[in-house]
Each structure stands twice: as C-alpha cells, then as structure tokens.
Amino acid sequence: MSDKSTHSKILILDFGSQYTQVIARRIRECQVYSEIVRFDTPAAEITALKPKGLILSGGPASVYDKGAPQIDPNIFSLGIPVLGICYGLMLMANHLGGRVVFSGRREYGASVLHIKNSSQLLGGLGEQLDVWNSHGDEVTALPQGFRVAGTTEGCDFAAVEDPERKLYGLQFHPEVAHTPRGREILQNFLFHICHCAMDWTMGSFIEEACDRVRKQVGDQKVVLGLSGGVDSSVTAALLHKAIGNQLTCIFVNNGLLRAREEEVVQRVFGENFHVRLKYVDASDRFVSLLKGVTDPETKRKLIGNEFIKVFQHATEELLEQDQSNGERKHGGYKFLAQGTLYP
C-alpha cells in the first residue's frame, strides 16, 4: 500500500468477494483512485493512509462461520464514511449491535429496490430501481442510529444508513452490471458523501508509478523474470518506460509454453520495445525433471524450485558478461522486479 499519492483515495477492504476487483474498477472509472487492502487492516493503518472513504466488500462467508474474516471494529469510529456491501453490511450490523441471521437459503438474482427516507446514498434515483442480490446472511434488526433507506420484496433492510456517523450498507451489489444504476449509487457515495475529487486517471497512475520507480531505483540495475504473461509483461513495459536500459529481463523457456511463444516474447520485447533481454532455453532440463511425475502440486513445486536455480544462474551469467565487456560495469543487480496483477 502507498500513502504518497495526493489524489482522493477510496480503500476497499477485501473479504474474498468475487466482485472485489470489479468494485475497484468501478471506482476508478469514476476517476477516483481506489486501492484494495486486507480485510483485517488495523484502523490506525487506515487512518495513516488518509482515505476519503472505505468500502467493505462482499464475501462468501457467513458472519457466524468459524474463522470468518473479521474487521477491526474501531474502523467504524474513525469518522471516515463507510459503505458495506453484502457481507460488509452484515459485519457492520453485527459489530454495531444489530442482528444478523443465516436465512438457510441463498438469495441470488434480481429484485426491485423501493427507496425510502430521502437517502443521500440513493439520491436522484427515483422511487425504485432494479438491483442484483447474492447473499445468505440477512440483517433482521438494525443497530442503534441506523434507519431504512430501501427495501425489496424479500428484505426489509436492503439499504440502510446512519448519516450522522456516515455509515451506509447495501444488501445488494451496486458494482455489477445487473444493477443498472449501481454506478450512480457509487457516485453518490464518492462525491456527495466522501467528497472525492475526480483527479485520477490510468495515465496519471503510469506517470506516478514511473516517478516512484525512478526515485527508488536511482542509478542501480534491475532484473525481471519475464514469462510473457500479462503480469510480468506489464511490469516490464512500465519499468522500461521508467528506467530504460537499467532493466534487464530474463525469459526462461521451461518447455511448457504455448506454440512459438518464445519467438513472440523475444520479438515483442527484444525487437519492438528494445528491452535488454536474456533468453534461456531450459526446456530439456524441465521436461526431464517432470518425467513420470503426475501429481499437480509436486509438479508445481519442482517447476518453481528449478526456475529459481535457472534464474539465479542466468543472473550470474549476466554479471560475468557485463563485467567482461566493460560496457555495463556495475556492482550487481540491486533490485528484483516482480510482476503481479494488482494494482
């Protein structure tokens, strides 16, 4: 997590929902920066990150499940607006003295929300709208200070709020396409409740990420394991934009690639992007190692451990090459870059 950005920021506490990444994307589509953090992030750490608001994601668990993910309850006393979605609402109600029950059945599908009490969260949406449900737990009694903002045929507390404490909850999922006006609900939360500014774009993220990399790396060298997949490819392109020839990529052919993938990766990154690229054909080595192995987990561990050995040897060869040709004398690769899907 980073607290260096001056943009308005929304933190999304992830409770394992299949829609968490969708929530993050919907927020960013509104030109507001969002960041996904662990569900158990302490309140003090959240305060230090200075978010404009918090969203508690849904999740597959019941609040009564053994080992169900829990939140730091102090978060509800920070004065930061909170929007609980599905499981996030259940946690909020459960921690603040409401009553949550497991209905014994999952409600999954469309329903009609009837809006009540002039809710700021649902402002400008008329008297009713179509929404999408996917939940097993259900709130049956509200915590003190909360009021009903919307109901459905199957739920008396489909939308609830405590405007004084800036706490809001939705039984349904505003982030999915099956809630057609969900974007407007999220915009109400962002701009009317959290008072976020529309000050973030993907382009600004790229420039800021490059600037952070330059400051962190300085004049040192970086090595990256390039697989040709989305994660490492984006990382390679971003790093090359930031530090140019200070980056060297190592591409290991483990014999398990798609047809001609090794040719494509070398052409795209070596010839088109002009990234310094070392290609290692270790296909025979990996195939021989996996001969006769049928257990998937054993295969995964064998491939991972062997890759580390191959990658380390390739890095040592690069150092020898650099030091012998006199063109890239340096004290070694100080940074190992790791590609990951988020953020």
N, C-alpha and C positions, 0 to 999 in steps of 0.2 A: 504494500500500500504506500501511497505517496501523499504527502501533505504540502507539496511545493506548488501546486497549481493555484493560481489566483481565481480560477473560474468558480462559479456556483457549482456545488457538488451535492449529489444525492448518493447516499450509501445504501446498498441493498444487502441485507443480512440473509444469507442463503441457508434455507432449511431443507435443501435437497429437492426442490421442485423441478420438474421437467421444463418449467417455464421461466426459470430464473434468468437465463441468458436473454430470453425474449423481453423480460421487464427492462433489463439493462439497455437493450437495443431501442425499445420504445422511448425511454427517457432521452437517449442520445439523439433520436430522431426529432425530438423537440428542441434540439440544440442546447441541451443541458448535459454536463458531464456526469456520468454515473460510474460507480465502482462497486463491484461485488466483494463482500468480505465474509469472513466466517460467522456463523450464527452465534457463536459464543464470544465474540469480540467484546472486551470489557467496556463499560460505559466511559471510563477515563480515557481509554484509547480513542473511542469515538469522539469525545469532546476535543481531543488534540487534533483530530482530522478536520474539524470545523465544517461539518456538512450543513447544508441548508435544511435537509430533511432526511428521514430514514424510511425505507420500505422493508417490511418483513415479508419475505416470500412465502408462498405455499410450500407444501411438502407432503410426502406420502404417509407420514406417521400420524398416529393419534396422540393427543397430549397426554393420554394415560398409558401409552406404550412404555414398557420398561426400556430405558435407555433412549427415550425420545429426545430429540435435540431441544435444549432449553436456552433461554435468553437471560442476560444479566438484567434483572428487573429494575435496576437503577436507571436504565435507559429511559424508562417512562417518566422519570423525574428531571430530565435534563432541560426541559423546555424546548426541545427540538421537535418539530412536527413529525409524527409517526403515522404511516399508513400500513396497516396489517391486511394482507391479502390471504384469505382462506386459512391455512394453518397459522399464519401470522396473526390473524384476528383471534383464533382460538387461544393462542398463547397469551395475547394481550388480555382477553377476558378472564382467563384462568388466573393470571398473576394479579389482576387488579380487583379480584373479589366477585367476579361474575360466575355463572355456572355454565359448564360445557359438558355435553353428554355425547357418547357414541351412539348414533342412531341405529346401529345394527345393519345399516344398508348404506351404500354409496349413492349420493345424488350426482348423476352425471348427465349433462345435457342442457338444452336451452330452457329459459324461463323468462317471465316478464317482471321487471322491477317496477314497483309503484313508489314514486318519490314522495317523501313527506317532510314537513318541518323546514322547508326552505334551506336545505343543506348547502353550505358553501362548496363542499366537495362535488355535489351533483347540480350545481347552479347552471342555469342555461340549457338544461336538458329536457325541459318539459315535465310532464306528469308521469310518463312511463317510458321504459326503453328495454330492448332485448339484451339479455345477459347470458353468460355461459357458466355453468356450475360443474365442479368436480371436487367433491368432499365427502367425508364420512362422519366427522365430528360436527356438532351443531351447538351454537350458543342458545341457551334456553332462559337465561336471566342475565341482565346487563350489570356491569359494575356501577357503583355509585358515581353519578355525574354524567353518565352516558345517556343518550337518547336515540330513538329510532330515526334513521334518515331514509330508509327504504325497506319495503317488504316484497316477498314473492309469494306465490300460492303455497309453496312448501316451507317457507321460512319467514318468521315474524321479525327476524333481526338480520336481514340480508345486507343492510348498510347501517352502520351505527357511528356515533361520534360523540366526543367530549370536546366541544370547541374551545372551552376555557383552557384545557391542558393540551390542545392541539393534537388530540389522539383520534384517529379515524380507522374504521375497519370495514372490509368488504367480504362477504361470504363468497362472492363470485370472482371471476378473473377478468379484470379490465384490460389486461395486456394481450389477450388473444383476439384473433380476427372474428371469432364467433360472438364477441361483444362489440358490435359495430361502432358504438360511440365511446368505447373504452379509452381511446386516445384523448377525448375531451375530458374525461374524468381525471386522467393523469395530468393533463394540462392544468386543470383546476387546482390539483394538489401542488404542482410545481410553481405556478405563477401567482395564484391567489392566496394560497396557504403558506407555502415556503418562501415566496417572493424571490424566486430564482431569476437570474438574468439569462437571456438567450445569447450566451457568449462562448459557445463551444462548437467546433466542427471537427470532422475527421482530419481535415487539412491542418488545423491548428494543433491537433494531437501529434501529427507526424513531425511538425517543426519543433514542438516542445520536447518530444521524445529524442529527436536528434540532438537538440541542445543539451539535454541531460546526459546523453551518451558522451558527447564531446567533453563535457566538464568532468565526467567520471574517469574517462579513459586517458585524457590528456594526450601525450605523445607515445603512449605504450601500444603494444600489439595485442590483437585479439584473435583467437582461433575458435571456429564454429564447426560443429558436426552437421553437415548438410545432408539431409535424406532425400530431398526432392518433394517432401510433403508440404502442406500448407504452412505449418508452424515454423519449421526451420527456414523455409523459403522466404516467408515474410520477414523473419528476423534477419536473414542475410541481406535482403534488399534494403531494409531500414538501416542496418549497421553500415552497409557500403555507402549509402547516402550520407550518413553522418561522418564516417572516418575514412572512407576511401580505401587506399592500399594498406592501411594499418590492419585491415581484416584479411585473414586467410581462412578459406573454407576447406574442410576435408570431407570428401564424398567417398564412402565405403560401399563397394558393391558386395553384398553378402550372398549373392546368388539367388535371392528370393524376391528380386524386383520384378516389376511388370516388364513386358517385352519392350526392349530398346530404351528403357527408362534411363539407363546410364548415359546413352547418347544424348537424350533430350536435356538432362540436367547439365551436362558438360557444355552443350551448345548454348543453352539459355544463360547460364551464369558465367561461363568462361568467355564465350564469343560475343554474346549480346550485351551483357551487363559489365563485362571486363572485370569480374571479380577474380582475385587470385585464388585458384582452385587446385587442390591436390587430389587426384583420383587414385584410389587404391582398389585394385581388383583382388578381393579376398574370397571370391565365390567358392573356389575349390576348398578352401580352408573351412568355411561354414558348412558347406554341403557334407563334407567328410565328417565333421563334428556331429551332425544331426543324423547320420546314417543309423537306422534301426531304432531311433527314438520316436515314440508315439504319443507320450503324454504331453499335452499342450503347455502346462506350467513348466515342465522340465525343459522343453524347447525354448520357452521364453527366457529362462534363466541362463541357459547355455549361450543363446544368441547375445544376451545383454553382457555377460561376462567376457565373451570373446570379442565383442565390439570394443569394450574398454581397452583390451590388450592391443587390438589393431590400431585404434585411435591413438593410443599412447606412443606406439612405435612410429606411426606416421608423423606425429608431432616432433619426435626426436630426429627423424629424417629431415624435416623442415628446418630445424635448428642447425643441423650439420650443413645443410645446403646453404642457408643464409650466411653462416659464418665462413664458409669456404669461398663463396663468390664475392664477398666483400661489398655487395650492393645493399644488403639489408642487415647490417650488423646491429644487434640489439641484445639485451640481457635476457631474452626469452619472452614467451607469451604470458603476459601478466593476467589476462582475462580469458575465461572460457565462457562463450556465449551459449545460452540455452534457449531453444525455441519453445514457446508454449502458446496455447490457444488464447489465453486471457491475460491481460487486456489487450 
